[in-house]
């Protein structure tokens, strides 16, 4: 079993943590999207999750712009 080594921490810049975690998830999902899946359904699930992460990143960027917030 893979251990989750990411421990929740109090950080002064939680938005940086969010961007970092979204980037990690997107990278892992891109890798899986290129891998050979055992079933079509597995491949479809990976692509849907990748799309959701990419949308979340776009929404976060929009929120940053609306709030005039920069990392």
mmCIF file of the N, C-alpha and C atoms, coordinates in Angstrom:
data_MODEL
# 
_entry.id   MODEL 
# 
loop_
_atom_site.group_PDB 
_atom_site.id 
_atom_site.type_symbol 
_atom_site.label_atom_id 
_atom_site.label_alt_id 
_atom_site.label_comp_id 
_atom_site.label_asym_id 
_atom_site.label_entity_id 
_atom_site.label_seq_id 
_atom_site.pdbx_PDB_ins_code 
_atom_site.Cartn_x 
_atom_site.Cartn_y 
_atom_site.Cartn_z 
_atom_site.occupancy 
_atom_site.B_iso_or_equiv 
_atom_site.pdbx_formal_charge 
_atom_site.auth_seq_id 
_atom_site.auth_comp_id 
_atom_site.auth_asym_id 
_atom_site.auth_atom_id 
_atom_site.pdbx_PDB_model_num 
ATOM 1   N N  . UNK A 1 1  ? 0.841   -1.177 0.000   1.00 0.00 ? 1  UNK A N  1 
ATOM 2   C CA . UNK A 1 1  ? 0.000   0.000  0.000   1.00 0.00 ? 1  UNK A CA 1 
ATOM 3   C C  . UNK A 1 1  ? 0.893   1.249  0.000   1.00 0.00 ? 1  UNK A C  1 
ATOM 4   N N  . UNK A 1 2  ? 0.504   2.239  -0.747  1.00 0.00 ? 2  UNK A N  1 
ATOM 5   C CA . UNK A 1 2  ? 1.249   3.498  -0.823  1.00 0.00 ? 2  UNK A CA 1 
ATOM 6   C C  . UNK A 1 2  ? 0.818   4.399  0.320   1.00 0.00 ? 2  UNK A C  1 
ATOM 7   N N  . UNK A 1 3  ? 1.793   4.912  1.042   1.00 0.00 ? 3  UNK A N  1 
ATOM 8   C CA . UNK A 1 3  ? 1.491   5.832  2.133   1.00 0.00 ? 3  UNK A CA 1 
ATOM 9   C C  . UNK A 1 3  ? 1.306   7.232  1.581   1.00 0.00 ? 3  UNK A C  1 
ATOM 10  N N  . UNK A 1 4  ? 0.378   7.942  2.163   1.00 0.00 ? 4  UNK A N  1 
ATOM 11  C CA . UNK A 1 4  ? 0.185   9.337  1.787   1.00 0.00 ? 4  UNK A CA 1 
ATOM 12  C C  . UNK A 1 4  ? 1.139   10.169 2.629   1.00 0.00 ? 4  UNK A C  1 
ATOM 13  N N  . UNK A 1 5  ? 2.213   10.643 2.018   1.00 0.00 ? 5  UNK A N  1 
ATOM 14  C CA . UNK A 1 5  ? 3.226   11.378 2.748   1.00 0.00 ? 5  UNK A CA 1 
ATOM 15  C C  . UNK A 1 5  ? 2.917   12.862 2.869   1.00 0.00 ? 5  UNK A C  1 
ATOM 16  N N  . UNK A 1 6  ? 1.860   13.309 2.227   1.00 0.00 ? 6  UNK A N  1 
ATOM 17  C CA . UNK A 1 6  ? 1.482   14.715 2.314   1.00 0.00 ? 6  UNK A CA 1 
ATOM 18  C C  . UNK A 1 6  ? 0.673   14.910 3.585   1.00 0.00 ? 6  UNK A C  1 
ATOM 19  N N  . UNK A 1 7  ? 1.237   15.578 4.535   1.00 0.00 ? 7  UNK A N  1 
ATOM 20  C CA . UNK A 1 7  ? 0.571   15.835 5.805   1.00 0.00 ? 7  UNK A CA 1 
ATOM 21  C C  . UNK A 1 7  ? 0.002   17.245 5.794   1.00 0.00 ? 7  UNK A C  1 
ATOM 22  N N  . UNK A 1 8  ? -1.223  17.407 6.260   1.00 0.00 ? 8  UNK A N  1 
ATOM 23  C CA . UNK A 1 8  ? -1.770  18.757 6.341   1.00 0.00 ? 8  UNK A CA 1 
ATOM 24  C C  . UNK A 1 8  ? -0.928  19.607 7.287   1.00 0.00 ? 8  UNK A C  1 
ATOM 25  N N  . UNK A 1 9  ? -0.550  20.767 6.822   1.00 0.00 ? 9  UNK A N  1 
ATOM 26  C CA . UNK A 1 9  ? 0.265   21.664 7.627   1.00 0.00 ? 9  UNK A CA 1 
ATOM 27  C C  . UNK A 1 9  ? -0.352  23.055 7.594   1.00 0.00 ? 9  UNK A C  1 
ATOM 28  N N  . UNK A 1 10 ? -0.129  23.786 8.667   1.00 0.00 ? 10 UNK A N  1 
ATOM 29  C CA . UNK A 1 10 ? -0.541  25.174 8.670   1.00 0.00 ? 10 UNK A CA 1 
ATOM 30  C C  . UNK A 1 10 ? 0.510   25.948 7.891   1.00 0.00 ? 10 UNK A C  1 
ATOM 31  N N  . UNK A 1 11 ? 0.090   26.633 6.869   1.00 0.00 ? 11 UNK A N  1 
ATOM 32  C CA . UNK A 1 11 ? 1.009   27.364 6.024   1.00 0.00 ? 11 UNK A CA 1 
ATOM 33  C C  . UNK A 1 11 ? 0.495   28.794 5.887   1.00 0.00 ? 11 UNK A C  1 
ATOM 34  N N  . UNK A 1 12 ? 1.425   29.707 5.780   1.00 0.00 ? 12 UNK A N  1 
ATOM 35  C CA . UNK A 1 12 ? 1.040   31.111 5.603   1.00 0.00 ? 12 UNK A CA 1 
ATOM 36  C C  . UNK A 1 12 ? 0.470   31.358 4.215   1.00 0.00 ? 12 UNK A C  1 
ATOM 37  N N  . UNK A 1 13 ? 0.752   30.467 3.281   1.00 0.00 ? 13 UNK A N  1 
ATOM 38  C CA . UNK A 1 13 ? 0.330   30.650 1.893   1.00 0.00 ? 13 UNK A CA 1 
ATOM 39  C C  . UNK A 1 13 ? -0.418  29.407 1.395   1.00 0.00 ? 13 UNK A C  1 
ATOM 40  N N  . UNK A 1 14 ? -1.646  29.184 1.860   1.00 0.00 ? 14 UNK A N  1 
ATOM 41  C CA . UNK A 1 14 ? -2.376  27.980 1.438   1.00 0.00 ? 14 UNK A CA 1 
ATOM 42  C C  . UNK A 1 14 ? -2.652  27.943 -0.060  1.00 0.00 ? 14 UNK A C  1 
ATOM 43  N N  . UNK A 1 15 ? -2.709  29.108 -0.704  1.00 0.00 ? 15 UNK A N  1 
ATOM 44  C CA . UNK A 1 15 ? -2.949  29.102 -2.148  1.00 0.00 ? 15 UNK A CA 1 
ATOM 45  C C  . UNK A 1 15 ? -1.784  28.468 -2.897  1.00 0.00 ? 15 UNK A C  1 
ATOM 46  N N  . UNK A 1 16 ? -0.572  28.636 -2.390  1.00 0.00 ? 16 UNK A N  1 
ATOM 47  C CA . UNK A 1 16 ? 0.590   27.996 -3.015  1.00 0.00 ? 16 UNK A CA 1 
ATOM 48  C C  . UNK A 1 16 ? 0.477   26.483 -2.864  1.00 0.00 ? 16 UNK A C  1 
ATOM 49  N N  . UNK A 1 17 ? 0.046   26.032 -1.690  1.00 0.00 ? 17 UNK A N  1 
ATOM 50  C CA . UNK A 1 17 ? -0.153  24.598 -1.475  1.00 0.00 ? 17 UNK A CA 1 
ATOM 51  C C  . UNK A 1 17 ? -1.204  24.048 -2.428  1.00 0.00 ? 17 UNK A C  1 
ATOM 52  N N  . UNK A 1 18 ? -2.277  24.800 -2.623  1.00 0.00 ? 18 UNK A N  1 
ATOM 53  C CA . UNK A 1 18 ? -3.334  24.368 -3.531  1.00 0.00 ? 18 UNK A CA 1 
ATOM 54  C C  . UNK A 1 18 ? -2.803  24.215 -4.947  1.00 0.00 ? 18 UNK A C  1 
ATOM 55  N N  . UNK A 1 19 ? -2.084  25.205 -5.418  1.00 0.00 ? 19 UNK A N  1 
ATOM 56  C CA . UNK A 1 19 ? -1.532  25.155 -6.773  1.00 0.00 ? 19 UNK A CA 1 
ATOM 57  C C  . UNK A 1 19 ? -0.568  23.978 -6.907  1.00 0.00 ? 19 UNK A C  1 
ATOM 58  N N  . UNK A 1 20 ? 0.244   23.756 -5.887  1.00 0.00 ? 20 UNK A N  1 
ATOM 59  C CA . UNK A 1 20 ? 1.197   22.647 -5.916  1.00 0.00 ? 20 UNK A CA 1 
ATOM 60  C C  . UNK A 1 20 ? 0.467   21.304 -5.996  1.00 0.00 ? 20 UNK A C  1 
ATOM 61  N N  . UNK A 1 21 ? -0.547  21.131 -5.177  1.00 0.00 ? 21 UNK A N  1 
ATOM 62  C CA . UNK A 1 21 ? -1.282  19.868 -5.160  1.00 0.00 ? 21 UNK A CA 1 
ATOM 63  C C  . UNK A 1 21 ? -2.061  19.652 -6.461  1.00 0.00 ? 21 UNK A C  1 
ATOM 64  N N  . UNK A 1 22 ? -2.644  20.706 -7.006  1.00 0.00 ? 22 UNK A N  1 
ATOM 65  C CA . UNK A 1 22 ? -3.331  20.583 -8.297  1.00 0.00 ? 22 UNK A CA 1 
ATOM 66  C C  . UNK A 1 22 ? -2.343  20.195 -9.392  1.00 0.00 ? 22 UNK A C  1 
ATOM 67  N N  . UNK A 1 23 ? -1.151  20.772 -9.343  1.00 0.00 ? 23 UNK A N  1 
ATOM 68  C CA . UNK A 1 23 ? -0.119  20.439 -10.325 1.00 0.00 ? 23 UNK A CA 1 
ATOM 69  C C  . UNK A 1 23 ? 0.311   18.990 -10.229 1.00 0.00 ? 23 UNK A C  1 
ATOM 70  N N  . UNK A 1 24 ? 0.490   18.500 -9.012  1.00 0.00 ? 24 UNK A N  1 
ATOM 71  C CA . UNK A 1 24 ? 0.868   17.097 -8.822  1.00 0.00 ? 24 UNK A CA 1 
ATOM 72  C C  . UNK A 1 24 ? -0.219  16.169 -9.362  1.00 0.00 ? 24 UNK A C  1 
ATOM 73  N N  . UNK A 1 25 ? -1.457  16.470 -9.007  1.00 0.00 ? 25 UNK A N  1 
ATOM 74  C CA . UNK A 1 25 ? -2.573  15.637 -9.459  1.00 0.00 ? 25 UNK A CA 1 
ATOM 75  C C  . UNK A 1 25 ? -2.677  15.650 -10.983 1.00 0.00 ? 25 UNK A C  1 
ATOM 76  N N  . UNK A 1 26 ? -2.519  16.826 -11.571 1.00 0.00 ? 26 UNK A N  1 
ATOM 77  C CA . UNK A 1 26 ? -2.606  16.923 -13.032 1.00 0.00 ? 26 UNK A CA 1 
ATOM 78  C C  . UNK A 1 26 ? -1.485  16.129 -13.695 1.00 0.00 ? 26 UNK A C  1 
ATOM 79  N N  . UNK A 1 27 ? -0.277  16.242 -13.163 1.00 0.00 ? 27 UNK A N  1 
ATOM 80  C CA . UNK A 1 27 ? 0.846   15.489 -13.727 1.00 0.00 ? 27 UNK A CA 1 
ATOM 81  C C  . UNK A 1 27 ? 0.632   13.992 -13.640 1.00 0.00 ? 27 UNK A C  1 
ATOM 82  N N  . UNK A 1 28 ? 0.162   13.520 -12.499 1.00 0.00 ? 28 UNK A N  1 
ATOM 83  C CA . UNK A 1 28 ? -0.100  12.091 -12.341 1.00 0.00 ? 28 UNK A CA 1 
ATOM 84  C C  . UNK A 1 28 ? -1.209  11.620 -13.270 1.00 0.00 ? 28 UNK A C  1 
ATOM 85  N N  . UNK A 1 29 ? -2.250  12.423 -13.416 1.00 0.00 ? 29 UNK A N  1 
ATOM 86  C CA . UNK A 1 29 ? -3.347  12.035 -14.303 1.00 0.00 ? 29 UNK A CA 1 
ATOM 87  C C  . UNK A 1 29 ? -2.932  12.066 -15.769 1.00 0.00 ? 29 UNK A C  1 
ATOM 88  N N  . UNK A 1 30 ? -2.071  12.996 -16.148 1.00 0.00 ? 30 UNK A N  1 
ATOM 89  C CA . UNK A 1 30 ? -1.559  13.000 -17.527 1.00 0.00 ? 30 UNK A CA 1 
ATOM 90  C C  . UNK A 1 30 ? -0.756  11.736 -17.798 1.00 0.00 ? 30 UNK A C  1 
ATOM 91  N N  . UNK A 1 31 ? 0.050   11.328 -16.807 1.00 0.00 ? 31 UNK A N  1 
ATOM 92  C CA . UNK A 1 31 ? 0.810   10.094 -16.943 1.00 0.00 ? 31 UNK A CA 1 
ATOM 93  C C  . UNK A 1 31 ? -0.135  8.910  -17.123 1.00 0.00 ? 31 UNK A C  1 
ATOM 94  N N  . UNK A 1 32 ? -1.150  8.823  -16.276 1.00 0.00 ? 32 UNK A N  1 
ATOM 95  C CA . UNK A 1 32 ? -2.105  7.716  -16.377 1.00 0.00 ? 32 UNK A CA 1 
ATOM 96  C C  . UNK A 1 32 ? -2.892  7.754  -17.687 1.00 0.00 ? 32 UNK A C  1 
ATOM 97  N N  . UNK A 1 33 ? -3.173  8.961  -18.166 1.00 0.00 ? 33 UNK A N  1 
ATOM 98  C CA . UNK A 1 33 ? -3.930  9.087  -19.416 1.00 0.00 ? 33 UNK A CA 1 
ATOM 99  C C  . UNK A 1 33 ? -3.156  8.509  -20.595 1.00 0.00 ? 33 UNK A C  1 
ATOM 100 N N  . UNK A 1 34 ? -1.829  8.519  -20.503 1.00 0.00 ? 34 UNK A N  1 
ATOM 101 C CA . UNK A 1 34 ? -0.998  7.980  -21.583 1.00 0.00 ? 34 UNK A CA 1 
ATOM 102 C C  . UNK A 1 34 ? -0.707  6.483  -21.397 1.00 0.00 ? 34 UNK A C  1 
ATOM 103 N N  . UNK A 1 35 ? -1.001  5.953  -20.213 1.00 0.00 ? 35 UNK A N  1 
ATOM 104 C CA . UNK A 1 35 ? -0.750  4.543  -19.932 1.00 0.00 ? 35 UNK A CA 1 
ATOM 105 C C  . UNK A 1 35 ? -1.859  3.688  -20.542 1.00 0.00 ? 35 UNK A C  1 
ATOM 106 N N  . UNK A 1 36 ? -1.541  2.435  -20.742 1.00 0.00 ? 36 UNK A N  1 
ATOM 107 C CA . UNK A 1 36 ? -2.529  1.513  -21.281 1.00 0.00 ? 36 UNK A CA 1 
ATOM 108 C C  . UNK A 1 36 ? -3.461  1.071  -20.159 1.00 0.00 ? 36 UNK A C  1 
ATOM 109 N N  . UNK A 1 37 ? -4.735  1.304  -20.338 1.00 0.00 ? 37 UNK A N  1 
ATOM 110 C CA . UNK A 1 37 ? -5.727  0.955  -19.331 1.00 0.00 ? 37 UNK A CA 1 
ATOM 111 C C  . UNK A 1 37 ? -6.290  -0.432 -19.644 1.00 0.00 ? 37 UNK A C  1 
ATOM 112 N N  . UNK A 1 38 ? -6.673  -1.145 -18.601 1.00 0.00 ? 38 UNK A N  1 
ATOM 113 C CA . UNK A 1 38 ? -7.238  -2.481 -18.770 1.00 0.00 ? 38 UNK A CA 1 
ATOM 114 C C  . UNK A 1 38 ? -8.617  -2.411 -19.416 1.00 0.00 ? 38 UNK A C  1 
ATOM 115 N N  . UNK A 1 39 ? -9.365  -1.351 -19.109 1.00 0.00 ? 39 UNK A N  1 
ATOM 116 C CA . UNK A 1 39 ? -10.705 -1.221 -19.685 1.00 0.00 ? 39 UNK A CA 1 
ATOM 117 C C  . UNK A 1 39 ? -10.912 0.207  -20.176 1.00 0.00 ? 39 UNK A C  1 
ATOM 118 N N  . UNK A 1 40 ? -11.862 0.355  -21.056 1.00 0.00 ? 40 UNK A N  1 
ATOM 119 C CA . UNK A 1 40 ? -12.232 1.671  -21.554 1.00 0.00 ? 40 UNK A CA 1 
ATOM 120 C C  . UNK A 1 40 ? -12.722 2.544  -20.410 1.00 0.00 ? 40 UNK A C  1 
ATOM 121 N N  . UNK A 1 41 ? -13.471 1.947  -19.496 1.00 0.00 ? 41 UNK A N  1 
ATOM 122 C CA . UNK A 1 41 ? -14.035 2.696  -18.369 1.00 0.00 ? 41 UNK A CA 1 
ATOM 123 C C  . UNK A 1 41 ? -12.931 3.287  -17.496 1.00 0.00 ? 41 UNK A C  1 
ATOM 124 N N  . UNK A 1 42 ? -11.852 2.550  -17.268 1.00 0.00 ? 42 UNK A N  1 
ATOM 125 C CA . UNK A 1 42 ? -10.738 3.072  -16.483 1.00 0.00 ? 42 UNK A CA 1 
ATOM 126 C C  . UNK A 1 42 ? -10.112 4.276  -17.174 1.00 0.00 ? 42 UNK A C  1 
ATOM 127 N N  . UNK A 1 43 ? -9.892  4.168  -18.461 1.00 0.00 ? 43 UNK A N  1 
ATOM 128 C CA . UNK A 1 43 ? -9.326  5.270  -19.224 1.00 0.00 ? 43 UNK A CA 1 
ATOM 129 C C  . UNK A 1 43 ? -10.224 6.496  -19.209 1.00 0.00 ? 43 UNK A C  1 
ATOM 130 N N  . UNK A 1 44 ? -11.504 6.256  -19.350 1.00 0.00 ? 44 UNK A N  1 
ATOM 131 C CA . UNK A 1 44 ? -12.471 7.351  -19.324 1.00 0.00 ? 44 UNK A CA 1 
ATOM 132 C C  . UNK A 1 44 ? -12.468 8.042  -17.960 1.00 0.00 ? 44 UNK A C  1 
ATOM 133 N N  . UNK A 1 45 ? -12.383 7.266  -16.883 1.00 0.00 ? 45 UNK A N  1 
ATOM 134 C CA . UNK A 1 45 ? -12.360 7.834  -15.529 1.00 0.00 ? 45 UNK A CA 1 
ATOM 135 C C  . UNK A 1 45 ? -11.125 8.707  -15.323 1.00 0.00 ? 45 UNK A C  1 
ATOM 136 N N  . UNK A 1 46 ? -9.982  8.261  -15.822 1.00 0.00 ? 46 UNK A N  1 
ATOM 137 C CA . UNK A 1 46 ? -8.749  9.044  -15.698 1.00 0.00 ? 46 UNK A CA 1 
ATOM 138 C C  . UNK A 1 46 ? -8.886  10.350 -16.463 1.00 0.00 ? 46 UNK A C  1 
ATOM 139 N N  . UNK A 1 47 ? -9.398  10.291 -17.679 1.00 0.00 ? 47 UNK A N  1 
ATOM 140 C CA . UNK A 1 47 ? -9.556  11.506 -18.482 1.00 0.00 ? 47 UNK A CA 1 
ATOM 141 C C  . UNK A 1 47 ? -10.559 12.472 -17.859 1.00 0.00 ? 47 UNK A C  1 
ATOM 142 N N  . UNK A 1 48 ? -11.621 11.958 -17.274 1.00 0.00 ? 48 UNK A N  1 
ATOM 143 C CA . UNK A 1 48 ? -12.593 12.828 -16.610 1.00 0.00 ? 48 UNK A CA 1 
ATOM 144 C C  . UNK A 1 48 ? -11.974 13.496 -15.384 1.00 0.00 ? 48 UNK A C  1 
ATOM 145 N N  . UNK A 1 49 ? -11.179 12.745 -14.623 1.00 0.00 ? 49 UNK A N  1 
ATOM 146 C CA . UNK A 1 49 ? -10.511 13.312 -13.447 1.00 0.00 ? 49 UNK A CA 1 
ATOM 147 C C  . UNK A 1 49 ? -9.496  14.366 -13.874 1.00 0.00 ? 49 UNK A C  1 
ATOM 148 N N  . UNK A 1 50 ? -8.771  14.104 -14.952 1.00 0.00 ? 50 UNK A N  1 
ATOM 149 C CA . UNK A 1 50 ? -7.806  15.082 -15.469 1.00 0.00 ? 50 UNK A CA 1 
ATOM 150 C C  . UNK A 1 50 ? -8.525  16.365 -15.872 1.00 0.00 ? 50 UNK A C  1 
ATOM 151 N N  . UNK A 1 51 ? -9.643  16.221 -16.560 1.00 0.00 ? 51 UNK A N  1 
ATOM 152 C CA . UNK A 1 51 ? -10.411 17.392 -16.977 1.00 0.00 ? 51 UNK A CA 1 
ATOM 153 C C  . UNK A 1 51 ? -10.901 18.181 -15.757 1.00 0.00 ? 51 UNK A C  1 
ATOM 154 N N  . UNK A 1 52 ? -11.350 17.476 -14.723 1.00 0.00 ? 52 UNK A N  1 
ATOM 155 C CA . UNK A 1 52 ? -11.830 18.144 -13.508 1.00 0.00 ? 52 UNK A CA 1 
ATOM 156 C C  . UNK A 1 52 ? -10.707 18.933 -12.838 1.00 0.00 ? 52 UNK A C  1 
ATOM 157 N N  . UNK A 1 53 ? -9.516  18.365 -12.775 1.00 0.00 ? 53 UNK A N  1 
ATOM 158 C CA . UNK A 1 53 ? -8.371  19.064 -12.175 1.00 0.00 ? 53 UNK A CA 1 
ATOM 159 C C  . UNK A 1 53 ? -8.019  20.297 -13.004 1.00 0.00 ? 53 UNK A C  1 
ATOM 160 N N  . UNK A 1 54 ? -8.024  20.163 -14.316 1.00 0.00 ? 54 UNK A N  1 
ATOM 161 C CA . UNK A 1 54 ? -7.712  21.305 -15.183 1.00 0.00 ? 54 UNK A CA 1 
ATOM 162 C C  . UNK A 1 54 ? -8.763  22.402 -15.021 1.00 0.00 ? 54 UNK A C  1 
ATOM 163 N N  . UNK A 1 55 ? -10.025 22.030 -14.897 1.00 0.00 ? 55 UNK A N  1 
ATOM 164 C CA . UNK A 1 55 ? -11.084 23.023 -14.672 1.00 0.00 ? 55 UNK A CA 1 
ATOM 165 C C  . UNK A 1 55 ? -10.903 23.702 -13.320 1.00 0.00 ? 55 UNK A C  1 
ATOM 166 N N  . UNK A 1 56 ? -10.572 22.941 -12.289 1.00 0.00 ? 56 UNK A N  1 
ATOM 167 C CA . UNK A 1 56 ? -10.356 23.523 -10.963 1.00 0.00 ? 56 UNK A CA 1 
ATOM 168 C C  . UNK A 1 56 ? -9.212  24.529 -10.997 1.00 0.00 ? 56 UNK A C  1 
ATOM 169 N N  . UNK A 1 57 ? -8.158  24.216 -11.739 1.00 0.00 ? 57 UNK A N  1 
ATOM 170 C CA . UNK A 1 57 ? -7.033  25.150 -11.870 1.00 0.00 ? 57 UNK A CA 1 
ATOM 171 C C  . UNK A 1 57 ? -7.473  26.443 -12.553 1.00 0.00 ? 57 UNK A C  1 
ATOM 172 N N  . UNK A 1 58 ? -8.280  26.320 -13.603 1.00 0.00 ? 58 UNK A N  1 
ATOM 173 C CA . UNK A 1 58 ? -8.785  27.506 -14.306 1.00 0.00 ? 58 UNK A CA 1 
ATOM 174 C C  . UNK A 1 58 ? -9.679  28.345 -13.401 1.00 0.00 ? 58 UNK A C  1 
ATOM 175 N N  . UNK A 1 59 ? -10.550 27.683 -12.637 1.00 0.00 ? 59 UNK A N  1 
ATOM 176 C CA . UNK A 1 59 ? -11.426 28.405 -11.720 1.00 0.00 ? 59 UNK A CA 1 
ATOM 177 C C  . UNK A 1 59 ? -10.618 29.134 -10.655 1.00 0.00 ? 59 UNK A C  1 
ATOM 178 N N  . UNK A 1 60 ? -9.576  28.491 -10.155 1.00 0.00 ? 60 UNK A N  1 
ATOM 179 C CA . UNK A 1 60 ? -8.734  29.127 -9.149  1.00 0.00 ? 60 UNK A CA 1 
ATOM 180 C C  . UNK A 1 60 ? -8.045  30.361 -9.737  1.00 0.00 ? 60 UNK A C  1 
ATOM 181 N N  . UNK A 1 61 ? -7.582  30.268 -10.973 1.00 0.00 ? 61 UNK A N  1 
ATOM 182 C CA . UNK A 1 61 ? -6.962  31.429 -11.624 1.00 0.00 ? 61 UNK A CA 1 
ATOM 183 C C  . UNK A 1 61 ? -7.968  32.562 -11.775 1.00 0.00 ? 61 UNK A C  1 
ATOM 184 N N  . UNK A 1 62 ? -9.211  32.236 -12.101 1.00 0.00 ? 62 UNK A N  1 
ATOM 185 C CA . UNK A 1 62 ? -10.243 33.258 -12.217 1.00 0.00 ? 62 UNK A CA 1 
ATOM 186 C C  . UNK A 1 62 ? -10.499 33.927 -10.874 1.00 0.00 ? 62 UNK A C  1 
ATOM 187 N N  . UNK A 1 63 ? -10.530 33.137 -9.809  1.00 0.00 ? 63 UNK A N  1 
ATOM 188 C CA . UNK A 1 63 ? -10.731 33.689 -8.466  1.00 0.00 ? 63 UNK A CA 1 
ATOM 189 C C  . UNK A 1 63 ? -9.582  34.618 -8.109  1.00 0.00 ? 63 UNK A C  1 
ATOM 190 N N  . UNK A 1 64 ? -8.360  34.208 -8.450  1.00 0.00 ? 64 UNK A N  1 
ATOM 191 C CA . UNK A 1 64 ? -7.199  35.056 -8.179  1.00 0.00 ? 64 UNK A CA 1 
ATOM 192 C C  . UNK A 1 64 ? -7.333  36.395 -8.889  1.00 0.00 ? 64 UNK A C  1 
ATOM 193 N N  . UNK A 1 65 ? -7.745  36.359 -10.153 1.00 0.00 ? 65 UNK A N  1 
ATOM 194 C CA . UNK A 1 65 ? -7.888  37.603 -10.919 1.00 0.00 ? 65 UNK A CA 1 
ATOM 195 C C  . UNK A 1 65 ? -8.990  38.480 -10.340 1.00 0.00 ? 65 UNK A C  1 
ATOM 196 N N  . UNK A 1 66 ? -10.109 37.866 -9.956  1.00 0.00 ? 66 UNK A N  1 
ATOM 197 C CA . UNK A 1 66 ? -11.219 38.634 -9.398  1.00 0.00 ? 66 UNK A CA 1 
ATOM 198 C C  . UNK A 1 66 ? -10.840 39.305 -8.084  1.00 0.00 ? 66 UNK A C  1 
ATOM 199 N N  . UNK A 1 67 ? -10.032 38.639 -7.317  1.00 0.00 ? 67 UNK A N  1 
ATOM 200 C CA . UNK A 1 67 ? -9.629  39.169 -6.017  1.00 0.00 ? 67 UNK A CA 1 
ATOM 201 C C  . UNK A 1 67 ? -8.306  39.912 -6.088  1.00 0.00 ? 67 UNK A C  1 
ATOM 202 N N  . UNK A 1 68 ? -7.806  40.086 -7.300  1.00 0.00 ? 68 UNK A N  1 
ATOM 203 C CA . UNK A 1 68 ? -6.536  40.789 -7.513  1.00 0.00 ? 68 UNK A CA 1 
ATOM 204 C C  . UNK A 1 68 ? -5.452  40.195 -6.607  1.00 0.00 ? 68 UNK A C  1 
ATOM 205 N N  . UNK A 1 69 ? -5.421  38.864 -6.590  1.00 0.00 ? 69 UNK A N  1 
ATOM 206 C CA . UNK A 1 69 ? -4.498  38.137 -5.711  1.00 0.00 ? 69 UNK A CA 1 
ATOM 207 C C  . UNK A 1 69 ? -3.431  37.460 -6.565  1.00 0.00 ? 69 UNK A C  1 
ATOM 208 N N  . UNK A 1 70 ? -2.218  37.601 -6.175  1.00 0.00 ? 70 UNK A N  1 
ATOM 209 C CA . UNK A 1 70 ? -1.103  36.981 -6.880  1.00 0.00 ? 70 UNK A CA 1 
ATOM 210 C C  . UNK A 1 70 ? -0.317  36.107 -5.923  1.00 0.00 ? 70 UNK A C  1 
ATOM 211 N N  . UNK A 1 71 ? 0.229   35.019 -6.450  1.00 0.00 ? 71 UNK A N  1 
ATOM 212 C CA . UNK A 1 71 ? 1.067   34.150 -5.629  1.00 0.00 ? 71 UNK A CA 1 
ATOM 213 C C  . UNK A 1 71 ? 2.415   34.775 -5.406  1.00 0.00 ? 71 UNK A C  1 
# 
